[in-house]
Amino acid sequence: MKKILLLLCVSLAACGRSDTTAMTCGDHNVKYTMSSDGETLNAIIDENAVTLNIAISASGARYVGKMHDQDVTLWNHGADWMMFFNEDAPISCVIK
């Protein structure tokens, strides 16, 4: 029975996997998958893949990385998400 459950788990890729979340941030389409330990977000922003790493945040969870020559930040507080490019104004995100 254990072998069947393990095989089912592996074949469905459901063990330790986070689901992909899609959202719109202004004019930008974003999809992300969070690592099981919450340390990274693997994101696709307007068809550009980027890995964002958790960073210190006074409130909520903040993930930072680089996409091309831009600093990218996705910040989450409760159900709210914001995206920043470099030090530009925040862009509100809506989960699809």
ChimeraX attribute file (.defattr): number of C-alpha atoms within 10 A of each C-alpha:
attribute: neighborCount
match mode: 1-to-1
recipient: residues
	/A:1	6
	/A:2	7
	/A:3	8
	/A:4	9
	/A:5	10
	/A:6	12
	/A:7	12
	/A:8	13
	/A:9	13
	/A:10	11
	/A:11	10
	/A:12	9
	/A:13	11
	/A:14	11
	/A:15	12
	/A:16	10
	/A:17	11
	/A:18	15
	/A:19	11
	/A:20	11
	/A:21	13
	/A:22	17
	/A:23	16
	/A:24	19
	/A:25	20
	/A:26	13
	/A:27	9
	/A:28	13
	/A:29	16
	/A:30	22
	/A:31	19
	/A:32	21
	/A:33	18
	/A:34	18
	/A:35	15
	/A:36	12
	/A:37	8
	/A:38	13
	/A:39	13
	/A:40	20
	/A:41	21
	/A:42	16
	/A:43	21
	/A:44	17
	/A:45	18
	/A:46	12
	/A:47	11
	/A:48	10
	/A:49	15
	/A:50	18
	/A:51	18
	/A:52	23
	/A:53	17
	/A:54	17
	/A:55	15
	/A:56	10
	/A:57	11
	/A:58	7
	/A:59	10
	/A:60	13
	/A:61	17
	/A:62	21
	/A:63	21
	/A:64	22
	/A:65	18
	/A:66	14
	/A:67	16
	/A:68	10
	/A:69	7
	/A:70	12
	/A:71	15
	/A:72	21
	/A:73	22
	/A:74	23
	/A:75	22
	/A:76	17
	/A:77	11
	/A:78	8
	/A:79	8
	/A:80	12
	/A:81	21
	/A:82	18
	/A:83	24
	/A:84	18
	/A:85	16
	/A:86	13
	/A:87	10
	/A:88	9
	/A:89	10
	/A:90	17
	/A:91	17
	/A:92	14
	/A:93	22
	/A:94	16
	/A:95	13
	/A:96	10
